[in-house]
Amino acid sequence: MHMAKSENQKLKMLYIQKMLLECTDENHTLTVSDIIERLAELGINAERKSIYDDIKDLQAFGMDILCIRSRSNKYFCGARDFELPELKLLVDAVVASKFITKKKSMELIKKLEQLTGRYQGKELQRQVQVQNRIKNMHETIYYAVDKLHQAIANKKQVAFNYWEWNLEKREKVRKNGDKYITSPCALCWNNDNYYLVAYSTKYNDFVHYRVDKMADVRILEIGCDFKGMKKNFDINTHTNKYFGMYSGKAEKVVIYFDNSLAGAVIDRFGKEVVIKKNDSIGFTIEVDIVISPVFFAWLVGFGDKVQILAPVSLGKEFKDYLKNISKLY
């Protein structure tokens, strides 16, 4: 049902903007005649000159409307807030994220499609394969994320239940349903999972919780307790120390790597990592690491091309780790 003609006339320029954004790109154009025809379907009568004026005004407003000169000029929307390759990157990130449910993945991708024209939107659809991905099954994660963002912004403590899977593939609440209460610091995405980084005065250290395993998140009126926490907390520096977000005390570790592993080291620790050439075959790095089974598993993946040099006690701990595994075979 159309609005009154006078109201439609006022919205004419917005309709032209909408059709150029939605229906055009460098391979799909609209002539002035096409625009007049589409406006008529909306109950808007328009003269050719007024269309030219509207296009000029939209260009002056900042919209990138390009014209292919011909007997009938063809118009299309050029640059957009997001280019197609950028949207493809975002869609891939949504599809790859384990913590985003299948349903929410499809909703987000639909919204991303709306940031480009319908033809390029179809290109985005063609690349989407969510069906066989391992995805979180809880829609409640989004309410939890919202609550946690609020709590972090307002420096308030949070209470929540924390669950895990049992052998029957059922959710089992930890601590017999007693609430976890903690001071939230930040949310981070690490190893395909979304984590809450919180500070615990009980352990005088940081603790990590998988957001998809948190239930019934509540914001408390109690302010966060950061006594004992070092100032200038930086989430990136923090997460670089952790493998699998296992909590524990960070140790200064010296590791020797074969030269062929330079790329793997930079991928893991970033370009800021200091690489010291040891000999013609390898190099050493000195990094703060929270020791965990995931760290040992990472080292095992490089076989005999890596060696812990210091502390000596950690080398022995790694040796025992390997012995315990070898006993199974």
Phi and psi in degrees as GROMACS dihedral restraints (atoms count N, CA, C in turn):
[ dihedral_restraints ]
;  ai    aj    ak    al  type     phi  dphi    fc
    3     4     5     6     1   -80.6    20    10
    4     5     6     7     1   152.4    20    10
    6     7     8     9     1   -75.5    20    10
    7     8     9    10     1   171.6    20    10
    9    10    11    12     1   -58.3    20    10
   10    11    12    13     1   146.8    20    10
   12    13    14    15     1   -57.3    20    10
   13    14    15    16     1   -41.6    20    10
   15    16    17    18     1   -62.5    20    10
   16    17    18    19     1   -37.8    20    10
   18    19    20    21     1   -67.7    20    10
   19    20    21    22     1   -41.1    20    10
   21    22    23    24     1   -61.3    20    10
   22    23    24    25     1   -40.8    20    10
   24    25    26    27     1   -59.7    20    10
   25    26    27    28     1   -39.5    20    10
   27    28    29    30     1   -63.3    20    10
   28    29    30    31     1   -29.8    20    10
   30    31    32    33     1   -93.6    20    10
   31    32    33    34     1     4.5    20    10
   33    34    35    36     1   -53.5    20    10
   34    35    36    37     1   -48.7    20    10
   36    37    38    39     1   -63.3    20    10
   37    38    39    40     1   -36.1    20    10
   39    40    41    42     1   -66.9    20    10
   40    41    42    43     1   -38.3    20    10
   42    43    44    45     1   -64.0    20    10
   43    44    45    46     1   -39.2    20    10
   45    46    47    48     1   -64.8    20    10
   46    47    48    49     1   -43.6    20    10
   48    49    50    51     1   -58.2    20    10
   49    50    51    52     1   -44.8    20    10
   51    52    53    54     1   -62.4    20    10
   52    53    54    55     1   -45.9    20    10
   54    55    56    57     1   -69.3    20    10
   55    56    57    58     1   -33.1    20    10
   57    58    59    60     1   -68.7    20    10
   58    59    60    61     1   -40.2    20    10
   60    61    62    63     1   -67.2    20    10
   61    62    63    64     1   -42.3    20    10
   63    64    65    66     1   -84.8    20    10
   64    65    66    67     1   -33.3    20    10
   66    67    68    69     1  -112.6    20    10
   67    68    69    70     1     1.8    20    10
   69    70    71    72     1  -129.5    20    10
   70    71    72    73     1   152.0    20    10
   72    73    74    75     1  -157.4    20    10
   73    74    75    76     1  -171.4    20    10
   75    76    77    78     1   -63.5    20    10
   76    77    78    79     1   -17.8    20    10
   78    79    80    81     1  -104.1    20    10
   79    80    81    82     1    -5.1    20    10
   81    82    83    84     1  -135.7    20    10
   82    83    84    85     1   118.6    20    10
   84    85    86    87     1  -123.4    20    10
   85    86    87    88     1   166.8    20    10
   87    88    89    90     1  -128.3    20    10
   88    89    90    91     1   136.4    20    10
   90    91    92    93     1   -89.0    20    10
   91    92    93    94     1   170.0    20    10
   93    94    95    96     1   -61.4    20    10
   94    95    96    97     1   -37.7    20    10
   96    97    98    99     1   -61.8    20    10
   97    98    99   100     1   -41.2    20    10
   99   100   101   102     1   -60.7    20    10
  100   101   102   103     1   -42.8    20    10
  102   103   104   105     1   -65.4    20    10
  103   104   105   106     1   -43.9    20    10
  105   106   107   108     1   -60.7    20    10
  106   107   108   109     1   -41.7    20    10
  108   109   110   111     1   -63.3    20    10
  109   110   111   112     1   -44.3    20    10
  111   112   113   114     1   -68.0    20    10
  112   113   114   115     1   -35.7    20    10
  114   115   116   117     1   -66.0    20    10
  115   116   117   118     1   -38.3    20    10
  117   118   119   120     1   -60.2    20    10
  118   119   120   121     1   -37.4    20    10
  120   121   122   123     1   -63.6    20    10
  121   122   123   124     1   -24.9    20    10
  123   124   125   126     1   -92.2    20    10
  124   125   126   127     1     3.6    20    10
  126   127   128   129     1    83.6    20    10
  127   128   129   130     1    24.1    20    10
  129   130   131   132     1  -116.0    20    10
  130   131   132   133     1   121.3    20    10
  132   133   134   135     1   -89.0    20    10
  133   134   135   136     1   133.3    20    10
  135   136   137   138     1  -140.6    20    10
  136   137   138   139     1   139.4    20    10
  138   139   140   141     1   -86.6    20    10
  139   140   141   142     1   153.5    20    10
  141   142   143   144     1   -56.7    20    10
  142   143   144   145     1   -44.0    20    10
  144   145   146   147     1   -60.4    20    10
  145   146   147   148     1   -39.0    20    10
  147   148   149   150     1   -66.3    20    10
  148   149   150   151     1   -31.8    20    10
  150   151   152   153     1   -67.0    20    10
  151   152   153   154     1   -45.2    20    10
  153   154   155   156     1   -58.3    20    10
  154   155   156   157     1   -42.4    20    10
  156   157   158   159     1   -63.3    20    10
  157   158   159   160     1   -43.4    20    10
  159   160   161   162     1   -63.4    20    10
  160   161   162   163     1   -41.3    20    10
  162   163   164   165     1   -63.1    20    10
  163   164   165   166     1   -42.3    20    10
  165   166   167   168     1   -61.7    20    10
  166   167   168   169     1   -42.5    20    10
  168   169   170   171     1   -63.9    20    10
  169   170   171   172     1   -41.0    20    10
  171   172   173   174     1   -64.8    20    10
  172   173   174   175     1   -37.8    20    10
  174   175   176   177     1   -65.4    20    10
  175   176   177   178     1   -42.0    20    10
  177   178   179   180     1   -63.9    20    10
  178   179   180   181     1   -31.7    20    10
  180   181   182   183     1   -70.3    20    10
  181   182   183   184     1   -20.5    20    10
  183   184   185   186     1   120.5    20    10
  184   185   186   187     1    -0.2    20    10
  186   187   188   189     1   -77.9    20    10
  187   188   189   190     1   133.6    20    10
  189   190   191   192     1   -85.7    20    10
  190   191   192   193     1    84.1    20    10
  192   193   194   195     1  -101.1    20    10
  193   194   195   196     1   120.6    20    10
  195   196   197   198     1  -106.7    20    10
  196   197   198   199     1   153.8    20    10
  198   199   200   201     1  -125.6    20    10
  199   200   201   202     1   130.5    20    10
  201   202   203   204     1   -96.8    20    10
  202   203   204   205     1   110.8    20    10
  204   205   206   207     1   -71.0    20    10
  205   206   207   208     1   129.4    20    10
  207   208   209   210     1  -162.3    20    10
  208   209   210   211     1  -170.6    20    10
  210   211   212   213     1   -55.9    20    10
  211   212   213   214     1   -43.1    20    10
  213   214   215   216     1  -115.7    20    10
  214   215   216   217     1   107.1    20    10
  216   217   218   219     1   -54.9    20    10
  217   218   219   220     1   138.6    20    10
  219   220   221   222     1  -113.5    20    10
  220   221   222   223     1   129.4    20    10
  222   223   224   225     1  -111.6    20    10
  223   224   225   226     1   146.5    20    10
  225   226   227   228     1  -153.2    20    10
  226   227   228   229     1   159.2    20    10
  228   229   230   231     1   -85.7    20    10
  229   230   231   232     1   124.7    20    10
  231   232   233   234     1   -87.4    20    10
  232   233   234   235     1  -106.0    20    10
  234   235   236   237     1   -67.3    20    10
  235   236   237   238     1   142.0    20    10
  237   238   239   240     1  -124.0    20    10
  238   239   240   241     1   173.2    20    10
  240   241   242   243     1   -58.0    20    10
  241   242   243   244     1   -38.3    20    10
  243   244   245   246     1  -124.5    20    10
  244   245   246   247     1   127.1    20    10
  246   247   248   249     1   -81.9    20    10
  247   248   249   250     1   159.6    20    10
  249   250   251   252     1   -55.6    20    10
  250   251   252   253     1   -45.6    20    10
  252   253   254   255     1   -60.6    20    10
  253   254   255   256     1   -33.4    20    10
  255   256   257   258     1   -66.9    20    10
  256   257   258   259     1   -42.7    20    10
  258   259   260   261     1   -65.8    20    10
  259   260   261   262     1   -36.0    20    10
  261   262   263   264     1   -62.7    20    10
  262   263   264   265     1   -40.2    20    10
  264   265   266   267     1   -60.7    20    10
  265   266   267   268     1   -45.0    20    10
  267   268   269   270     1   -65.5    20    10
  268   269   270   271     1   -41.4    20    10
  270   271   272   273     1   -62.5    20    10
  271   272   273   274     1   -43.8    20    10
  273   274   275   276     1   -61.0    20    10
  274   275   276   277     1   -39.0    20    10
  276   277   278   279     1   -64.3    20    10
  277   278   279   280     1   -41.4    20    10
  279   280   281   282     1   -64.2    20    10
  280   281   282   283     1   -45.3    20    10
  282   283   284   285     1   -63.8    20    10
  283   284   285   286     1   -38.7    20    10
  285   286   287   288     1   -78.3    20    10
  286   287   288   289     1   -16.7    20    10
  288   289   290   291     1   -76.0    20    10
  289   290   291   292     1   117.0    20    10
  291   292   293   294     1   -66.6    20    10
  292   293   294   295     1   -32.1    20    10
  294   295   296   297     1   -79.2    20    10
  295   296   297   298     1    -8.4    20    10
  297   298   299   300     1   -95.3    20    10
  298   299   300   301     1   122.5    20    10
  300   301   302   303     1   -65.4    20    10
  301   302   303   304     1   163.8    20    10
  303   304   305   306     1   -60.3    20    10
  304   305   306   307     1   -43.2    20    10
  306   307   308   309     1   -63.7    20    10
  307   308   309   310     1   -47.9    20    10
  309   310   311   312     1   -67.9    20    10
  310   311   312   313     1   -33.6    20    10
  312   313   314   315     1   -57.5    20    10
  313   314   315   316     1   -47.1    20    10
  315   316   317   318     1   -65.7    20    10
  316   317   318   319     1   -37.9    20    10
  318   319   320   321     1   -64.4    20    10
  319   320   321   322     1   -44.4    20    10
  321   322   323   324     1   -65.6    20    10
  322   323   324   325     1   -40.8    20    10
  324   325   326   327     1   -64.6    20    10
  325   326   327   328     1   -39.5    20    10
  327   328   329   330     1   -59.9    20    10
  328   329   330   331     1   -41.7    20    10
  330   331   332   333     1   -67.7    20    10
  331   332   333   334     1   -37.9    20    10
  333   334   335   336     1   -64.7    20    10
  334   335   336   337     1   -35.8    20    10
  336   337   338   339     1   -61.4    20    10
  337   338   339   340     1   -32.4    20    10
  339   340   341   342     1   -71.7    20    10
  340   341   342   343     1    -9.8    20    10
  342   343   344   345     1   -83.9    20    10
  343   344   345   346     1    -2.1    20    10
  345   346   347   348     1  -132.8    20    10
  346   347   348   349     1   177.9    20    10
  348   349   350   351     1   -70.2    20    10
  349   350   351   352     1   165.6    20    10
  351   352   353   354     1   -64.8    20    10
  352   353   354   355     1   -30.1    20    10
  354   355   356   357     1   -73.7    20    10
  355   356   357   358     1   -42.3    20    10
  357   358   359   360     1   -72.2    20    10
  358   359   360   361     1   -28.0    20    10
  360   361   362   363     1   -60.5    20    10
  361   362   363   364     1   -36.8    20    10
  363   364   365   366     1   -65.5    20    10
  364   365   366   367     1   -35.0    20    10
  366   367   368   369     1   -62.8    20    10
  367   368   369   370     1   -40.1    20    10
  369   370   371   372     1   -64.1    20    10
  370   371   372   373     1   -41.9    20    10
  372   373   374   375     1   -59.8    20    10
  373   374   375   376     1   -39.8    20    10
  375   376   377   378     1   -62.6    20    10
  376   377   378   379     1   -28.3    20    10
  378   379   380   381     1   -89.4    20    10
  379   380   381   382     1    -4.6    20    10
  381   382   383   384     1   -84.1    20    10
  382   383   384   385     1   120.9    20    10
  384   385   386   387     1  -135.0    20    10
  385   386   387   388     1    91.6    20    10
  387   388   389   390     1   -99.3    20    10
  388   389   390   391     1   -20.1    20    10
  390   391   392   393     1   -52.4    20    10
  391   392   393   394     1   -47.0    20    10
  393   394   395   396     1   -99.3    20    10
  394   395   396   397     1    13.2    20    10
  396   397   398   399     1   -79.1    20    10
  397   398   399   400     1   147.6    20    10
  399   400   401   402     1   -78.4    20    10
  400   401   402   403     1   115.9    20    10
  402   403   404   405     1  -127.1    20    10
  403   404   405   406     1   151.2    20    10
  405   406   407   408     1   -63.2    20    10
  406   407   408   409     1   146.0    20    10
  408   409   410   411     1  -102.0    20    10
  409   410   411   412     1    -2.0    20    10
  411   412   413   414     1   -99.4    20    10
  412   413   414   415     1   118.0    20    10
  414   415   416   417     1   -71.7    20    10
  415   416   417   418     1   -21.7    20    10
  417   418   419   420     1   -66.1    20    10
  418   419   420   421     1   -13.7    20    10
  420   421   422   423     1   -55.9    20    10
  421   422   423   424     1   -32.8    20    10
  423   424   425   426     1   -71.9    20    10
  424   425   426   427     1   -34.1    20    10
  426   427   428   429     1   -68.8    20    10
  427   428   429   430     1   -38.8    20    10
  429   430   431   432     1   -63.0    20    10
  430   431   432   433     1   -45.3    20    10
  432   433   434   435     1   -60.6    20    10
  433   434   435   436     1   -43.1    20    10
  435   436   437   438     1   -61.0    20    10
  436   437   438   439     1   -47.2    20    10
  438   439   440   441     1   -62.6    20    10
  439   440   441   442     1   -42.7    20    10
  441   442   443   444     1   -66.0    20    10
  442   443   444   445     1   -40.0    20    10
  444   445   446   447     1   -59.6    20    10
  445   446   447   448     1   -43.7    20    10
  447   448   449   450     1   -61.5    20    10
  448   449   450   451     1   -45.1    20    10
  450   451   452   453     1   -63.8    20    10
  451   452   453   454     1   -41.8    20    10
  453   454   455   456     1   -64.4    20    10
  454   455   456   457     1   -44.5    20    10
  456   457   458   459     1   -63.0    20    10
  457   458   459   460     1   -36.8    20    10
  459   460   461   462     1   -97.3    20    10
  460   461   462   463     1     4.2    20    10
  462   463   464   465     1    53.6    20    10
  463   464   465   466     1    48.5    20    10
  465   466   467   468     1  -113.2    20    10
  466   467   468   469     1   147.9    20    10
  468   469   470   471     1   -72.2    20    10
  469   470   471   472     1   158.3    20    10
  471   472   473   474     1  -125.5    20    10
  472   473   474   475     1   151.9    20    10
  474   475   476   477     1  -122.6    20    10
  475   476   477   478     1   142.9    20    10
  477   478   479   480     1  -162.1    20    10
  478   479   480   481     1   161.4    20    10
  480   481   482   483     1   -92.9    20    10
  481   482   483   484     1   152.2    20    10
  483   484   485   486     1  -129.2    20    10
  484   485   486   487     1   130.1    20    10
  486   487   488   489     1  -123.4    20    10
  487   488   489   490     1   167.5    20    10
  489   490   491   492     1  -145.6    20    10
  490   491   492   493     1   163.4    20    10
  492   493   494   495     1   -80.7    20    10
  493   494   495   496     1   143.9    20    10
  495   496   497   498     1  -106.2    20    10
  496   497   498   499     1  -178.4    20    10
  498   499   500   501     1   -64.2    20    10
  499   500   501   502     1   -24.5    20    10
  501   502   503   504     1   -83.4    20    10
  502   503   504   505     1     7.8    20    10
  504   505   506   507     1    62.3    20    10
  505   506   507   508     1    32.0    20    10
  507   508   509   510     1  -109.5    20    10
  508   509   510   511     1   156.0    20    10
  510   511   512   513     1   -82.3    20    10
  511   512   513   514     1   125.9    20    10
  513   514   515   516     1  -115.6    20    10
  514   515   516   517     1   124.0    20    10
  516   517   518   519     1   -77.9    20    10
  517   518   519   520     1   132.8    20    10
  519   520   521   522     1   -76.2    20    10
  520   521   522   523     1   163.7    20    10
  522   523   524   525     1    54.3    20    10
  523   524   525   526     1    31.8    20    10
  525   526   527   528     1    53.7    20    10
  526   527   528   529     1    30.2    20    10
  528   529   530   531     1    90.5    20    10
  529   530   531   532     1    -3.7    20    10
  531   532   533   534     1   -65.8    20    10
  532   533   534   535     1   144.7    20    10
  534   535   536   537     1   -75.7    20    10
  535   536   537   538     1   141.9    20    10
  537   538   539   540     1   -83.3    20    10
  538   539   540   541     1   135.2    20    10
  540   541   542   543     1  -126.2    20    10
  541   542   543   544     1   127.0    20    10
  543   544   545   546     1  -153.2    20    10
  544   545   546   547     1   168.6    20    10
  546   547   548   549     1  -102.1    20    10
  547   548   549   550     1   107.5    20    10
  549   550   551   552     1   -74.1    20    10
  550   551   552   553     1   139.4    20    10
  552   553   554   555     1  -109.9    20    10
  553   554   555   556     1   -45.0    20    10
  555   556   557   558     1  -165.1    20    10
  556   557   558   559     1   161.8    20    10
  558   559   560   561     1  -110.1    20    10
  559   560   561   562     1   138.5    20    10
  561   562   563   564     1  -143.3    20    10
  562   563   564   565     1   153.3    20    10
  564   565   566   567     1  -104.4    20    10
  565   566   567   568     1   119.3    20    10
  567   568   569   570     1  -144.9    20    10
  568   569   570   571     1   131.0    20    10
  570   571   572   573     1    49.9    20    10
  571   572   573   574     1    48.5    20    10
  573   574   575   576     1    70.5    20    10
  574   575   576   577     1     3.9    20    10
  576   577   578   579     1  -121.4    20    10
  577   578   579   580     1   159.2    20    10
  579   580   581   582     1  -105.2    20    10
  580   581   582   583     1   127.2    20    10
  582   583   584   585     1  -122.5    20    10
  583   584   585   586     1   147.6    20    10
  585   586   587   588     1   -95.6    20    10
  586   587   588   589     1   125.4    20    10
  588   589   590   591     1   -97.2    20    10
  589   590   591   592     1   120.4    20    10
  591   592   593   594     1  -127.2    20    10
  592   593   594   595     1   162.6    20    10
  594   595   596   597     1  -111.4    20    10
  595   596   597   598     1   131.1    20    10
  597   598   599   600     1  -111.4    20    10
  598   599   600   601     1   119.6    20    10
  600   601   602   603     1   -73.1    20    10
  601   602   603   604     1   -24.2    20    10
  603   604   605   606     1   -62.3    20    10
  604   605   606   607     1   -46.7    20    10
  606   607   608   609     1   -95.6    20    10
  607   608   609   610     1    -5.1    20    10
  609   610   611   612     1    51.8    20    10
  610   611   612   613     1    42.6    20    10
  612   613   614   615     1  -159.7    20    10
  613   614   615   616     1   174.0    20    10
  615   616   617   618     1   -82.7    20    10
  616   617   618   619     1   146.7    20    10
  618   619   620   621     1  -128.0    20    10
  619   620   621   622     1   154.3    20    10
  621   622   623   624     1  -125.4    20    10
  622   623   624   625     1   138.9    20    10
  624   625   626   627     1  -130.1    20    10
  625   626   627   628     1   134.1    20    10
  627   628   629   630     1   -70.0    20    10
  628   629   630   631     1   123.2    20    10
  630   631   632   633     1   -64.5    20    10
  631   632   633   634     1   -34.0    20    10
  633   634   635   636     1   -70.9    20    10
  634   635   636   637     1    -9.9    20    10
  636   637   638   639     1  -105.2    20    10
  637   638   639   640     1     7.1    20    10
  639   640   641   642     1   -94.6    20    10
  640   641   642   643     1   137.7    20    10
  642   643   644   645     1  -132.8    20    10
  643   644   645   646     1   153.7    20    10
  645   646   647   648     1    50.4    20    10
  646   647   648   649     1    53.5    20    10
  648   649   650   651     1   -72.3    20    10
  649   650   651   652     1   129.1    20    10
  651   652   653   654     1  -129.2    20    10
  652   653   654   655     1   140.1    20    10
  654   655   656   657     1   -89.1    20    10
  655   656   657   658     1   128.1    20    10
  657   658   659   660     1   -93.6    20    10
  658   659   660   661     1   160.5    20    10
  660   661   662   663     1   -79.0    20    10
  661   662   663   664     1    -8.1    20    10
  663   664   665   666     1   -79.1    20    10
  664   665   666   667     1   133.6    20    10
  666   667   668   669     1   -69.9    20    10
  667   668   669   670     1   155.2    20    10
  669   670   671   672     1   -62.5    20    10
  670   671   672   673     1   144.7    20    10
  672   673   674   675     1  -109.7    20    10
  673   674   675   676     1   102.0    20    10
  675   676   677   678     1  -109.0    20    10
  676   677   678   679     1    23.0    20    10
  678   679   680   681     1   -63.1    20    10
  679   680   681   682     1   131.4    20    10
  681   682   683   684     1    93.6    20    10
  682   683   684   685     1   -15.8    20    10
  684   685   686   687     1   -79.5    20    10
  685   686   687   688     1   135.4    20    10
  687   688   689   690     1   -64.9    20    10
  688   689   690   691     1   146.1    20    10
  690   691   692   693     1   -74.0    20    10
  691   692   693   694     1   170.3    20    10
  693   694   695   696     1    59.3    20    10
  694   695   696   697     1    46.2    20    10
  696   697   698   699     1   -62.8    20    10
  697   698   699   700     1   128.5    20    10
  699   700   701   702     1  -125.0    20    10
  700   701   702   703     1   120.5    20    10
  702   703   704   705     1   -63.6    20    10
  703   704   705   706     1   -36.2    20    10
  705   706   707   708     1   -69.9    20    10
  706   707   708   709     1   -44.9    20    10
  708   709   710   711     1   -61.1    20    10
  709   710   711   712     1   -39.9    20    10
  711   712   713   714     1   -62.4    20    10
  712   713   714   715     1   -52.5    20    10
  714   715   716   717     1   -70.0    20    10
  715   716   717   718     1   -25.1    20    10
  717   718   719   720     1   -62.1    20    10
  718   719   720   721     1   -23.4    20    10
  720   721   722   723     1   -79.4    20    10
  721   722   723   724     1   -17.6    20    10
  723   724   725   726     1  -105.1    20    10
  724   725   726   727     1   139.7    20    10
  726   727   728   729     1  -111.3    20    10
  727   728   729   730     1   118.5    20    10
  729   730   731   732     1    69.0    20    10
  730   731   732   733     1    15.1    20    10
  732   733   734   735     1    56.2    20    10
  733   734   735   736     1    27.7    20    10
  735   736   737   738     1   -67.5    20    10
  736   737   738   739     1   132.4    20    10
  738   739   740   741     1   -79.3    20    10
  739   740   741   742     1   158.6    20    10
  741   742   743   744     1   154.3    20    10
  742   743   744   745     1   177.3    20    10
  744   745   746   747     1   -84.7    20    10
  745   746   747   748     1   134.3    20    10
  747   748   749   750     1   -76.0    20    10
  748   749   750   751     1   139.3    20    10
  750   751   752   753     1  -121.4    20    10
  751   752   753   754     1   149.2    20    10
  753   754   755   756     1   -81.2    20    10
  754   755   756   757     1   119.0    20    10
  756   757   758   759     1  -122.1    20    10
  757   758   759   760     1   135.1    20    10
  759   760   761   762     1  -107.7    20    10
  760   761   762   763     1   124.2    20    10
  762   763   764   765     1  -126.6    20    10
  763   764   765   766     1   138.3    20    10
  765   766   767   768     1   -99.7    20    10
  766   767   768   769     1   131.6    20    10
  768   769   770   771     1  -125.7    20    10
  769   770   771   772     1   148.1    20    10
  771   772   773   774     1   -66.8    20    10
  772   773   774   775     1   145.9    20    10
  774   775   776   777     1   -53.6    20    10
  775   776   777   778     1   -30.2    20    10
  777   778   779   780     1   -66.3    20    10
  778   779   780   781     1   -12.9    20    10
  780   781   782   783     1   -98.2    20    10
  781   782   783   784     1     9.9    20    10
  783   784   785   786     1   -55.6    20    10
  784   785   786   787     1   -43.5    20    10
  786   787   788   789     1   -62.3    20    10
  787   788   789   790     1   -42.9    20    10
  789   790   791   792     1   -64.0    20    10
  790   791   792   793     1   -38.2    20    10
  792   793   794   795     1   -68.1    20    10
  793   794   795   796     1   -44.6    20    10
  795   796   797   798     1   -66.8    20    10
  796   797   798   799     1   -37.9    20    10
  798   799   800   801     1   -59.6    20    10
  799   800   801   802     1   -38.1    20    10
  801   802   803   804     1   -82.1    20    10
  802   803   804   805     1   -41.7    20    10
  804   805   806   807     1  -108.5    20    10
  805   806   807   808     1    -5.4    20    10
  807   808   809   810     1    88.6    20    10
  808   809   810   811     1   167.0    20    10
  810   811   812   813     1   -69.4    20    10
  811   812   813   814     1   -16.2    20    10
  813   814   815   816     1   -75.5    20    10
  814   815   816   817     1   -15.5    20    10
  816   817   818   819     1   -59.8    20    10
  817   818   819   820     1   135.5    20    10
  819   820   821   822     1   -86.1    20    10
  820   821   822   823     1   117.8    20    10
  822   823   824   825     1  -102.3    20    10
  823   824   825   826     1   120.4    20    10
  825   826   827   828     1  -106.9    20    10
  826   827   828   829     1   121.9    20    10
  828   829   830   831     1   -68.5    20    10
  829   830   831   832     1   126.6    20    10
  831   832   833   834     1   -95.0    20    10
  832   833   834   835     1   -49.8    20    10
  834   835   836   837     1  -156.1    20    10
  835   836   837   838     1  -168.2    20    10
  837   838   839   840     1   -71.7    20    10
  838   839   840   841     1   -14.8    20    10
  840   841   842   843     1   -98.8    20    10
  841   842   843   844     1   -34.7    20    10
  843   844   845   846     1  -148.9    20    10
  844   845   846   847     1  -177.2    20    10
  846   847   848   849     1  -142.2    20    10
  847   848   849   850     1   165.7    20    10
  849   850   851   852     1  -121.9    20    10
  850   851   852   853     1   154.3    20    10
  852   853   854   855     1  -131.1    20    10
  853   854   855   856     1   153.6    20    10
  855   856   857   858     1  -123.6    20    10
  856   857   858   859     1   115.4    20    10
  858   859   860   861     1  -137.0    20    10
  859   860   861   862     1   154.4    20    10
  861   862   863   864     1   -85.3    20    10
  862   863   864   865     1   122.9    20    10
  864   865   866   867     1  -135.8    20    10
  865   866   867   868     1   139.5    20    10
  867   868   869   870     1   -86.9    20    10
  868   869   870   871     1   115.4    20    10
  870   871   872   873     1   -71.4    20    10
  871   872   873   874     1   130.3    20    10
  873   874   875   876     1  -155.5    20    10
  874   875   876   877     1   165.1    20    10
  876   877   878   879     1   -58.2    20    10
  877   878   879   880     1   -30.9    20    10
  879   880   881   882     1   -68.0    20    10
  880   881   882   883     1   -36.1    20    10
  882   883   884   885     1   -64.2    20    10
  883   884   885   886     1   -46.2    20    10
  885   886   887   888     1   -61.2    20    10
  886   887   888   889     1   -41.0    20    10
  888   889   890   891     1   -63.1    20    10
  889   890   891   892     1   -36.8    20    10
  891   892   893   894     1   -62.1    20    10
  892   893   894   895     1   -43.3    20    10
  894   895   896   897     1   -64.9    20    10
  895   896   897   898     1   -41.5    20    10
  897   898   899   900     1   -57.9    20    10
  898   899   900   901     1   -34.0    20    10
  900   901   902   903     1   -60.4    20    10
  901   902   903   904     1   -20.0    20    10
  903   904   905   906     1   -98.0    20    10
  904   905   906   907     1     2.9    20    10
  906   907   908   909     1    57.2    20    10
  907   908   909   910     1  -131.9    20    10
  909   910   911   912     1   -89.0    20    10
  910   911   912   913     1    14.9    20    10
  912   913   914   915     1   -94.6    20    10
  913   914   915   916     1     9.0    20    10
  915   916   917   918     1  -142.6    20    10
  916   917   918   919     1   146.3    20    10
  918   919   920   921     1  -149.6    20    10
  919   920   921   922     1   132.3    20    10
  921   922   923   924     1   -77.8    20    10
  922   923   924   925     1   122.1    20    10
  924   925   926   927     1   -95.5    20    10
  925   926   927   928     1   -35.6    20    10
  927   928   929   930     1  -154.6    20    10
  928   929   930   931     1   147.7    20    10
  930   931   932   933     1   -72.3    20    10
  931   932   933   934     1   154.0    20    10
  933   934   935   936     1   -59.3    20    10
  934   935   936   937     1   -37.7    20    10
  936   937   938   939     1   -59.9    20    10
  937   938   939   940     1   -33.5    20    10
  939   940   941   942     1   -71.3    20    10
  940   941   942   943     1   -36.3    20    10
  942   943   944   945     1   -59.9    20    10
  943   944   945   946     1   -40.8    20    10
  945   946   947   948     1   -67.0    20    10
  946   947   948   949     1   -41.4    20    10
  948   949   950   951     1   -60.7    20    10
  949   950   951   952     1   -39.6    20    10
  951   952   953   954     1   -67.1    20    10
  952   953   954   955     1   -39.1    20    10
  954   955   956   957     1   -61.7    20    10
  955   956   957   958     1   -43.9    20    10
  957   958   959   960     1   -63.4    20    10
  958   959   960   961     1   -38.4    20    10
  960   961   962   963     1   -58.9    20    10
  961   962   963   964     1   -45.2    20    10
  963   964   965   966     1   -68.6    20    10
  964   965   966   967     1   -37.9    20    10
  966   967   968   969     1   -61.8    20    10
  967   968   969   970     1   -43.7    20    10
  969   970   971   972     1   -62.6    20    10
  970   971   972   973     1   -36.4    20    10
  972   973   974   975     1   -69.9    20    10
  973   974   975   976     1   -42.9    20    10
  975   976   977   978     1   -64.0    20    10
  976   977   978   979     1   -26.8    20    10
  978   979   980   981     1   -61.2    20    10
  979   980   981   982     1   -26.7    20    10
  981   982   983   984     1   -71.9    20    10
  982   983   984   985     1   -15.0    20    10
